[in-house]
Amino acid sequence: MSLKHILFGTIFNEMSSSKIDEKLVSFVVDDNNSFISNFKYVQEEFEKNGNFNFFFFNKNNLSIKNLKKLSKSKYIFLNDNFLSMANMKFNPDTIITQLWHAPGAFKKFGASSTNDKNEIDLIKRSNEKVTYLINTSENLADFYGEAFQIDKSKIRPLGIPRMDFYFKSHGNLREEFERKYPESRDKKIVLYAPTFRDNEYDNNVFNYLDLDEFNNQLGEDYILALRLHPRISDFYGGRIEGNGRFIDVSDVENEQELLLISDLLISDYSSIAIEFAALNKPVILFTYDFDNYVSSDRGFYFDLRETSPGVLVDSSDELISCIKNESYKRDNSEFLKSQFDKIDGESSKRIVDLVLNNEALL
């Protein structure tokens, strides 16, 4: 266990108050405010239900003042693991809700992705404090129960707040995109959003994608928009230049806007593929390192070659051919049924209704 987790727990318990603020809602964030859209929609729903106060707690900032405020919160929301909770003693009236940051499940995560017994124990002890774990489908309860080491009676398949984004008006995003990137006009946008890997070679997508051949065969009809994971961009020394061969959209703040305007997604093992498929748009999984990823990285909850949100290709030639022949088209209805109970723009409302009504655990 890291010193940080111990310090957070010790100070939190010293600051902890026996009295909580019934109107205080805290959202636990990291340094980059990652996945904050989940919290945004939950906050909007709370605002419809009365006058609440909202506090964003940075889980990496050891602040006595902030820890004290967190301890007084009636409602606490997470969108990722907060392992310091393993050592925290919360007021029994505090309601802690884990929203998670991704829809569905196919790539293993949390305790499912490690054999480290100490890490698994830490995950379990931190999630014992959670009142509700939200996911997108009852079909996934076993996976989430294992990943979070949590009693399945706490899991509620109410949907993920970030999916509510697609049921709101956002103006003409494509027009705005074309003004910023005029080279995309009159072309289909292919968004390439690869997963982060642990080794440098596999993280360099241009070791596997023949960009010149991509443009030679597809450039008349398609434009490639590349969105790199923040940790992947480190291998390129920061922002990379497309020089007209592709558009670098890694710094676009809201990836969901990119999903709305893109015609086709290329990904690999990321849950972004599930989200894009839920928009009834085609997905290609560019799995050039499939065998290595399965054997030495996280692996999957089921056979990805049999059950996936998109067509799998293993080489640049296969990828280009798949796009050129439009063989990426497929019926994802059965896959989506396995990942979502509902996609209706009401996930945030269901979640806030749950916590405000303080439903008893079964």
Wavefront OBJ file of the C-alpha trace (Angstrom):
o trace
v 0.000 0.000 0.000
v 1.402 3.411 -0.926
v 2.190 6.074 1.631
v -0.319 8.353 -0.095
v -3.226 5.999 0.623
v -2.207 5.725 4.275
v -1.799 9.500 4.685
v -5.118 10.278 3.021
v -6.902 7.790 5.255
v -5.206 8.918 8.467
v -5.843 12.627 7.895
v -9.377 12.019 6.634
v -10.254 10.075 9.772
v -8.811 12.812 11.989
v -10.844 15.461 10.151
v -13.991 13.368 9.886
v -17.098 14.936 11.373
v -20.028 13.152 12.977
v -22.323 15.652 11.261
v -22.716 15.749 7.496
v -24.040 18.436 5.197
v -27.247 17.147 3.612
v -26.800 19.510 0.648
v -23.147 18.850 -0.135
v -22.341 16.778 -3.229
v -18.688 15.888 -3.823
v -17.161 14.630 -7.064
v -13.778 12.880 -6.838
v -11.512 13.898 -9.724
v -7.858 13.513 -10.700
v -5.318 16.130 -11.778
v -6.660 16.184 -15.333
v -10.364 16.204 -14.453
v -10.612 12.997 -16.483
v -14.091 11.733 -17.428
v -15.658 14.793 -15.810
v -18.633 14.679 -18.193
v -20.170 11.964 -16.004
v -20.241 14.417 -13.126
v -21.550 17.290 -15.229
v -24.813 15.521 -16.033
v -25.272 14.261 -12.478
v -24.798 17.823 -11.223
v -27.450 19.085 -13.639
v -29.923 16.532 -12.283
v -29.212 17.509 -8.687
v -29.855 21.140 -9.591
v -33.322 20.153 -10.790
v -34.034 18.685 -7.356
v -33.182 21.616 -5.086
v -30.370 23.836 -3.908
v -27.272 21.693 -3.548
v -23.640 22.692 -3.143
v -21.020 21.002 -5.287
v -17.391 20.290 -4.495
v -14.735 18.798 -6.753
v -12.218 16.877 -4.673
v -8.822 16.138 -6.241
v -7.862 12.659 -5.081
v -4.171 13.423 -5.683
v -4.080 16.614 -3.601
v -3.364 16.037 0.078
v -5.312 19.010 1.466
v -6.613 18.932 5.054
v -9.303 21.482 4.190
v -10.522 19.442 1.219
v -10.458 16.149 3.100
v -12.576 17.695 5.845
v -15.072 18.907 3.257
v -15.194 15.467 1.667
v -15.899 13.893 5.064
v -18.928 16.166 5.531
v -20.447 15.321 2.138
v -23.808 13.600 2.046
v -23.241 12.417 -1.527
v -19.915 11.348 -3.024
v -19.499 10.336 -6.654
v -16.550 8.517 -8.237
v -15.743 7.834 -11.880
v -12.618 5.761 -11.242
v -11.050 3.831 -8.386
v -10.108 5.912 -5.335
v -7.967 3.428 -3.439
v -7.306 5.728 -0.480
v -10.880 4.945 0.573
v -9.600 1.622 1.869
v -8.313 3.518 4.912
v -11.142 6.046 5.247
v -13.997 5.845 7.732
v -17.053 7.529 6.271
v -20.143 8.715 8.069
v -22.702 5.876 7.818
v -25.210 8.344 6.287
v -22.888 9.223 3.395
v -23.931 7.746 0.055
v -20.976 6.849 -2.171
v -21.738 6.088 -5.813
v -19.239 4.689 -8.292
v -20.326 5.741 -11.802
v -17.287 4.329 -13.605
v -16.112 6.172 -16.703
v -16.846 3.761 -19.509
v -19.895 1.943 -20.844
v -20.146 -1.824 -21.109
v -17.235 -4.225 -20.678
v -14.994 -6.336 -22.828
v -11.410 -5.417 -21.868
v -10.626 -6.592 -18.335
v -10.082 -3.895 -15.727
v -9.633 -3.414 -11.999
v -9.105 -6.607 -10.024
v -9.857 -8.654 -13.149
v -6.671 -7.379 -14.787
v -4.127 -8.137 -12.066
v -2.782 -11.104 -10.112
v -1.304 -8.896 -7.404
v -3.043 -10.024 -4.200
v -2.188 -6.792 -2.372
v -3.675 -4.696 -5.141
v -6.818 -6.837 -5.242
v -7.172 -6.532 -1.475
v -6.817 -2.751 -1.708
v -9.482 -2.600 -4.432
v -11.802 -4.730 -2.317
v -11.343 -2.713 0.876
v -11.838 0.602 -0.910
v -15.003 -0.551 -2.655
v -16.491 -1.898 0.569
v -17.251 1.782 1.245
v -19.265 2.142 -1.966
v -23.039 2.266 -1.593
v -23.897 1.843 -5.279
v -21.927 0.735 -8.307
v -23.560 1.853 -11.542
v -23.135 -0.012 -14.823
v -24.942 -0.187 -18.154
v -26.445 -3.664 -18.088
v -27.509 -6.406 -15.728
v -25.664 -8.785 -18.066
v -22.366 -7.315 -16.884
v -22.906 -7.680 -13.131
v -20.482 -10.599 -12.754
v -17.713 -8.717 -14.581
v -18.178 -5.557 -12.511
v -18.474 -7.521 -9.302
v -15.114 -9.149 -10.010
v -13.402 -5.958 -11.249
v -14.439 -3.954 -8.185
v -14.428 -6.874 -5.717
v -17.855 -5.701 -4.631
v -21.061 -7.428 -3.565
v -23.332 -7.675 -6.596
v -26.295 -6.488 -4.523
v -24.760 -3.007 -4.755
v -24.704 -2.972 -8.567
v -27.408 -1.004 -10.369
v -27.723 -1.195 -14.188
v -28.964 2.382 -14.602
v -26.722 3.457 -17.473
v -23.779 5.829 -17.678
v -24.338 9.602 -17.423
v -21.975 10.461 -20.295
v -24.327 8.714 -22.747
v -26.935 11.390 -21.989
v -24.748 13.717 -24.055
v -26.092 12.223 -27.269
v -29.665 13.185 -26.440
v -28.882 16.907 -26.115
v -28.535 19.614 -28.756
v -24.970 20.609 -29.650
v -25.358 22.869 -32.658
v -23.669 22.107 -35.968
v -20.505 20.378 -34.781
v -19.529 19.173 -38.253
v -19.636 22.699 -39.630
v -17.451 23.953 -36.795
v -15.020 21.091 -37.355
v -14.729 21.853 -41.067
v -14.003 25.499 -40.346
v -11.138 24.459 -38.089
v -9.979 21.645 -40.395
v -10.926 22.633 -43.960
v -9.193 19.525 -45.345
v -12.105 17.487 -43.949
v -14.735 19.103 -46.183
v -16.625 16.714 -48.464
v -14.887 13.724 -46.912
v -15.894 11.028 -44.471
v -14.122 11.394 -41.143
v -12.306 8.284 -39.914
v -11.504 8.739 -36.236
v -8.551 6.645 -35.053
v -8.424 6.402 -31.246
v -5.933 3.694 -30.184
v -5.547 2.282 -26.685
v -2.478 2.939 -24.559
v -0.005 0.059 -24.379
v 2.782 -0.503 -21.885
v 5.556 -0.755 -24.466
v 6.884 1.996 -26.708
v 6.917 0.114 -30.015
v 3.255 -0.921 -29.945
v 2.233 2.582 -28.888
v 3.641 4.061 -32.087
v 0.658 3.506 -34.389
v 2.724 4.429 -37.440
v 4.784 1.294 -36.906
v 1.657 -0.555 -38.042
v -0.465 1.844 -40.099
v 0.893 2.621 -43.562
v -0.303 6.200 -43.702
v 0.959 6.849 -47.238
v -0.914 3.840 -48.575
v -3.987 4.821 -46.549
v -4.037 8.217 -48.232
v -3.163 6.871 -51.678
v -6.127 4.498 -51.666
v -8.632 6.339 -49.500
v -7.601 10.005 -49.421
v -10.099 11.122 -52.035
v -13.086 10.085 -49.917
v -11.753 9.846 -46.341
v -9.740 11.951 -43.925
v -7.998 10.348 -40.942
v -8.443 12.118 -37.602
v -5.958 10.786 -35.045
v -6.759 11.042 -31.336
v -3.950 9.813 -29.142
v -4.265 8.822 -25.513
v -2.424 11.438 -23.367
v 0.128 8.812 -22.326
v 0.672 7.697 -25.929
v 1.509 11.248 -27.005
v 4.546 11.090 -24.716
v 6.140 8.712 -27.203
v 5.869 11.403 -29.864
v 7.302 14.198 -27.731
v 3.929 15.914 -27.432
v 1.772 17.091 -30.331
v 2.517 15.526 -33.693
v 2.127 17.179 -37.069
v -0.140 15.689 -39.694
v 1.215 17.917 -42.478
v -1.977 17.380 -44.435
v -1.725 13.591 -44.237
v -4.022 13.393 -41.224
v -5.637 15.651 -38.619
v -4.343 15.511 -35.062
v -7.396 15.897 -32.804
v -5.657 14.751 -29.628
v -6.174 18.151 -28.028
v -9.920 18.352 -28.708
v -11.392 18.649 -25.234
v -14.605 16.692 -25.734
v -14.078 13.357 -27.475
v -17.828 12.809 -27.628
v -18.146 15.674 -30.093
v -15.670 13.802 -32.283
v -17.766 10.656 -32.031
v -20.842 12.554 -33.185
v -19.217 13.977 -36.310
v -17.142 10.933 -37.304
v -18.426 8.475 -39.876
v -16.200 5.554 -38.900
v -14.133 4.689 -35.834
v -10.885 2.757 -35.776
v -9.948 1.610 -32.292
v -8.727 -1.621 -30.729
v -9.446 -2.556 -27.103
v -10.995 0.656 -25.827
v -14.558 1.083 -24.547
v -14.849 4.025 -26.939
v -15.695 1.359 -29.524
v -18.743 0.322 -27.485
v -19.884 3.924 -27.220
v -19.486 4.534 -30.967
v -21.360 1.349 -31.813
v -24.198 2.564 -29.578
v -24.550 5.491 -31.995
v -25.266 2.920 -34.724
v -22.015 3.762 -36.468
v -19.416 1.303 -37.796
v -16.296 0.292 -35.898
v -13.072 -1.354 -37.031
v -10.815 -2.849 -34.370
v -7.214 -2.579 -35.563
v -5.740 -5.378 -33.432
v -2.206 -5.575 -34.831
v -0.868 -6.804 -31.460
v -3.772 -9.073 -30.524
v -1.829 -12.159 -29.401
v 0.631 -10.130 -27.362
v -2.131 -8.061 -25.787
v -4.033 -11.181 -24.745
v -0.977 -12.957 -23.358
v 0.857 -10.113 -21.620
v -1.614 -7.295 -21.087
v -5.162 -7.220 -19.747
v -7.081 -9.748 -21.807
v -10.851 -9.812 -22.210
v -13.977 -11.009 -20.449
v -14.966 -12.952 -23.550
v -13.536 -13.952 -26.933
v -13.142 -10.656 -28.769
v -12.962 -12.376 -32.139
v -16.394 -13.866 -31.503
v -18.078 -10.999 -29.646
v -17.046 -7.422 -30.403
v -18.461 -4.017 -31.368
v -16.690 -4.046 -34.720
v -14.823 -5.897 -37.432
v -11.324 -7.045 -36.412
v -8.344 -6.507 -38.738
v -4.721 -7.328 -37.960
v -2.732 -5.426 -40.591
v -2.641 -2.109 -42.406
v -3.537 -3.812 -45.706
v -6.587 -5.440 -44.105
v -7.622 -2.133 -42.592
v -7.390 -0.232 -45.866
v -9.218 -2.986 -47.750
v -11.975 -3.080 -45.128
v -12.604 0.647 -45.521
v -12.254 0.654 -49.307
v -14.775 -2.182 -49.723
v -16.994 -0.922 -46.865
v -16.856 -4.385 -45.328
v -16.972 -2.740 -41.905
v -20.767 -2.643 -42.103
v -22.430 -5.050 -39.678
v -25.415 -5.496 -37.389
v -24.416 -4.694 -33.808
v -27.859 -5.079 -32.278
v -27.081 -8.302 -30.374
v -23.781 -6.958 -29.083
v -25.447 -3.775 -27.848
v -28.136 -5.803 -26.071
v -25.367 -7.479 -24.105
v -23.872 -4.117 -23.096
v -26.856 -1.839 -22.458
v -30.222 -2.304 -20.811
v -31.308 1.182 -21.909
v -29.930 3.979 -24.062
v -32.442 6.765 -23.597
v -30.755 9.894 -22.245
v -32.203 9.321 -18.764
v -29.259 7.650 -17.005
v -28.366 10.680 -14.878
v -31.961 11.083 -13.771
v -32.209 7.438 -12.706
v -28.974 7.688 -10.731
v -29.909 10.897 -8.911
v -33.383 9.532 -8.169
v -31.700 6.474 -6.663
v -29.371 8.338 -4.319
v -31.940 10.959 -3.273
v -34.431 8.249 -2.407
v -31.671 6.371 -0.580
v -32.908 3.008 -1.797
v -32.212 0.234 0.697
v -29.759 -2.374 -0.529
v -31.347 -5.719 -1.193
l 1 2 3 4 5 6 7 8 9 10 11 12 13 14 15 16 17 18 19 20 21 22 23 24 25 26 27 28 29 30 31 32 33 34 35 36 37 38 39 40 41 42 43 44 45 46 47 48 49 50 51 52 53 54 55 56 57 58 59 60 61 62 63 64 65 66 67 68 69 70 71 72 73 74 75 76 77 78 79 80 81 82 83 84 85 86 87 88 89 90 91 92 93 94 95 96 97 98 99 100 101 102 103 104 105 106 107 108 109 110 111 112 113 114 115 116 117 118 119 120 121 122 123 124 125 126 127 128 129 130 131 132 133 134 135 136 137 138 139 140 141 142 143 144 145 146 147 148 149 150 151 152 153 154 155 156 157 158 159 160 161 162 163 164 165 166 167 168 169 170 171 172 173 174 175 176 177 178 179 180 181 182 183 184 185 186 187 188 189 190 191 192 193 194 195 196 197 198 199 200 201 202 203 204 205 206 207 208 209 210 211 212 213 214 215 216 217 218 219 220 221 222 223 224 225 226 227 228 229 230 231 232 233 234 235 236 237 238 239 240 241 242 243 244 245 246 247 248 249 250 251 252 253 254 255 256 257 258 259 260 261 262 263 264 265 266 267 268 269 270 271 272 273 274 275 276 277 278 279 280 281 282 283 284 285 286 287 288 289 290 291 292 293 294 295 296 297 298 299 300 301 302 303 304 305 306 307 308 309 310 311 312 313 314 315 316 317 318 319 320 321 322 323 324 325 326 327 328 329 330 331 332 333 334 335 336 337 338 339 340 341 342 343 344 345 346 347 348 349 350 351 352 353 354 355 356 357 358 359 360 361 362
